[in-house]
Amino acid sequence: MILTRMSRRLPLMLGLSALAFAPLGSVAQAAPATAAAAAAPAPLSSLVSAVDIPYQEFRLPNGLRVIVHTDRKAPIVAVSVWYHVGSRFEPAGKTGFAHLFEHLMFYGSENADGPFFGRLEDIGATDWNGTTWFDRTNYFETVPTGALDRALFLESDRMGHLLGAVTQTKLDAQRGVVQNEKRMGENEPYGLVEYAQLAGMLPEGHPYRHSTIGSMADLNAASLADVQSWFKTHYGPNNATLVLAGDIDVPTAKAKVEKWFGNIASGPAPQDVDATVPTLDKDVEKVMHDNVAATRLYRNWIVPGVNSPDLQQLDLALSVFGGLGSSRLDNILVRDEKVAVAVKASIQPFEKLSMVEITVDVKPGQDPVAVGKRLDALLADYLAKGPSADEVLRAATQQLSGTIGGLEKVGGFSGKAVTLAEGAVYSDDPGKYKKDLALYAAATPASVSAAARKWLGRPVFRLTVSPGERSAQDNALAGNAPSGSATMHPAHFRDPNGPAPKAGTPPPPTKVAEPPIEPVKDLVFPPVERAKLSNGMSVVFSRRATVPVVKVSVAFDAGNAADNRQKLGTAALTTALLDEGTTSRNSVQISEEQERLGAGISAANSMDATNVGLYALKPNLDASLGLLADIIRNPAFDPKEVERLRSQMLTRIASEKTQPMAIAQRMLPPMLYGQAHPYGIPFTGSGTESGVKAVTRADLVAFHDTWMRPDNATIFATGDTTLAELLPLLEKRFGDWKAPAVAKGAKLFRMDRMMRPARIVLIDKPQSPQSMILAGQLTNKSGTDNPVTLITANEVLGGSTTSRLTMDLREAKGWAYGAGTGMPGVKETIPLLVYAPVQTDKTGESIIAARQDIKDFLTSKGTTQAERDQTINGQILSLPGSFETSSDLLSAMMRNNLLGRPDDYYATLPATYRAITAALMDQAARAAINPDRLIWVVVGDAKLVKPQLDAVGLPVEMGTLAD
């Protein structure tokens, strides 16, 4: 479970999504300048009024607070349960326990034993997870309306009837999983920074001083008695808030909640753990070393929590200083002086306090000490003079625009249920979001300056992380080993030198019948309309009017597969430079115009397509489209910007060579596809160091003229408009665009005849607390084959949370936080990828186990009827929740177009799924997958890992990432 949507500890396996569809490129940052907007943007007052989440609430006699919001746009309901307890409530010696307990909540209750997430998949749940942070633990899922009773039964059973199902075996297994989650986060560059920040800014004994993930020693010491005590103390209904948002009304909610939660007894009266907002006595300086590509400078302060009226002012101050595309830091350090490659300024809000963070990634070759002094001087000047009115307006507009877009979802990490719950739990006010937005809208340069001077003028924590080996002292900050110890110790159920813990007697199990799922209608996919502009450009549109937002994506048949083979990185540099200046706007004007309009423009390459996307507020759509069209049609490729972005891209490549997953993604593709195939390139999409160094401005212009042209493009749009309204606006901006004289690009997909024998390629990453395993082979299917049966079979093998690989390596053995298989949705030959970040001492055994799991699945232990039924039912039931937002809809239309599928493809999927049998799933998997052809890449500490790999039974060779 991820700790929070704001946390730095994201599941590492998410990086695999980049193989088929690259993450949306962030809008390039720009420096301040004066630029008149093309049209008067919507006033802030109108944006504030556009944000509304009507709700009603009631309480059960046992204290459970229930908040209900009705949204009938789709037959789904978001269920969000927030317990007002997090790592802040952990006593000394119990760090990490709130998060460990969150894991245990997913492994069965007295009337619903077994993995909770398997039961969620059974009912087609989407957007489900559990997260722990300093102040709260939450559990959430979005389910079809017909499955709401089942979801409420599951949530109520683990609230009221958990302890009888918690066993020592489950505790030991989840202890191992959490420890591997901890190792996974620490294995990333800058992975020890959070520990240093908390220790450096907060005094001993402060409830926020320890990381939510905890220390290894405390996790090892957690006992069944601790589990029972934590549950009884903190998990009563009177310490919980339940939010239901979606296809639900208050009378229905009352009846269902009373039925499932009404018989749960209240717990002890909740006891708050207060926390001060400390100020350092003087500036604190700390230097750390890590396996990083660039020195990173940090400036941190502890500031007030979410209920302080200063928080919104501080947020705006930081946006202006280092958060906006036109921020002060980006202007001076990145653009003008070119001593940094990236900057950031932000605030992480918590209940009792918040944490301000300013970071500067120093350009390689520059003096970090000098850059640090320059940073401090810029901050002093900013605090003295404050922001301009235009800067405050742009920052507030971006904040309000982002809030509007986030409320399109009923659940998930940032939807309406979360917004209401957060206000209720932290502020006793579900509608607090409205007060916050009003503060943003009313902010002035004076109010922003006053808050910034008040809180950022205090002593600062300065941290520098430079390239080098981690020290024993820095490793000790993470609670992994005593200072001076060179190695980590193995996990124990309990401290071998301490007394055995005594578990209390669990309550007698209860018997509550699991409710059936009511009928769930098949997905009704919104109508898709098509049109053409006068120059022949195709337009594909579908209406989704939940929020006053329109999303547009201009997709080109290009992508990383179209990259210049002699100069890999040309495609990435081209897209990165699009919003860095046009023939009529400089990069500053582009950034500032976006901010005034509350718009967002991003360009990115997936493997098969280059997409330039627009997020626009409906009132500002015309002006936003004008900006989008200028960026696409008229990039300047200014030589100064080319060199600046080239430096940033080279630093990005160097950074990728320090990240375990990125290292594997760079290494594996040429071994799978060969050097000549368009997919035989780094899956990260950044190109190679030699390629990026060799790219000229002429190469960028040539790529744009060859690939990014009207006869190679399709315009996709969704949102709060109609095709009749949108088409004239698109015609105005794109209708007169003519293709250049040069020939349109074409990709040649061919495979060489080189043998690709199975082997293990080991890449040495000293001091790694974990090994990253990424294996692959090419299947016999292409994306255009629409291999639904094979992809469904992969769900059983490694694609779901209840898959064979996940249940073995994570749940049964506890060697990995996450493990599984993926089949990226590329247009041509699809690879099967196997991934597993595992603890170092289990690297060899993990490969052996994974190979055996795959062989068993393809031979003697094929798909069972139960696995087939769970997978098929889950796929069908999850469809309504999969297309809740305009972004979901836009992506679906784009995938259909890419893979040559009809517009009603998703509406036909339920019938396709129902026709798939277990035998057909096995047949598809056996025809496409051969475990004896898998090529394995392992990134880890060679001196510890190599002896294990030699025992696997495959040839082992050392690999390097020279380029």
Secondary structure, 3 states (H helix, E strand, C coil): CCCCCCCCCCCHHHHHHHHCCCCCCCCCCCCCCCCCCCCCCCCHHHHHHCCCCCCEEEECCCCCEEEEEECCCCCEEEEEEEECCCHHHCCCCCCCHHHHHHHHCCCEECCEECCHHHHHHHCCCEEEEEEECCCCEEEEEEEEHHHHHHHHHHHHHHHHCCHHHCCHHHHHHHHHHHHHHHHHHHCCCCCCHHHHHHHHHCCCCCCCCCCCCCCHHHHHHCCHHHHHHHHHHHCCHHHEEEEEEECCCHHHHHHHHHHHHCCCCCCCCCCCCCCCCCCCCCCEEEEEEECCCCCEEEEEEEEECCCCCHHHHHHHHHHHHHHCCCCHHHHHHHHHCCCEEEEEEEEEECCCEEEEEEEEEECCCCCHHHHHHHHHHHHHHHHHHCCCHHHHHHHHHHHHHHHHHHCCCCCCCCCHHHHHHHHHHHHCCCCHHHHHHHHHHHCCHHHHHHHHHHHHCCCCEEEEEEECCCCHHHHHHCCCCCCCCCCCCCCCCCCCCCCCCCCCCCCCCCCCCCCCCCCCCCCCCCCCEEEECCCCCEEEEEECCCCCEEEEEEEECCCHHHCCCCCCCHHHHHHHHHHHEECCCEHHHHHHHHHHHCCEEEEEECCCCEEEEEEEEHHHHHHHHHHHHHHHHCECCCHHHHHHHHHHHHHHHHHHCCCHHHHHHHHHHHHHHCCCCCCCCCCCCCCCHHHHHHCCHHHHHHHHHHHCCHHHEEEEEEECCCHHHHHHHHHHHHCCCCCCCCCCCCCCCCCCCCCCCCEEEEEECCCCCEEEEEEEEEEEEEHHHCCHHHHHHHHHHHHCCCCHHHHHHHHHCCCECCCEEECCCCCCEEEEEEEEEEEHHHHHHHHHHHHHHHHHHHCCCCCCHHHHHHHHHHHHHHHHHHCCCHHHHHHHHHHHHHHCCCCCHHHHHHHHHHCCCHHHHHHHHHHHCCHHHCEEEEEECHHHHHHHHHCCCCCEEECCCCC
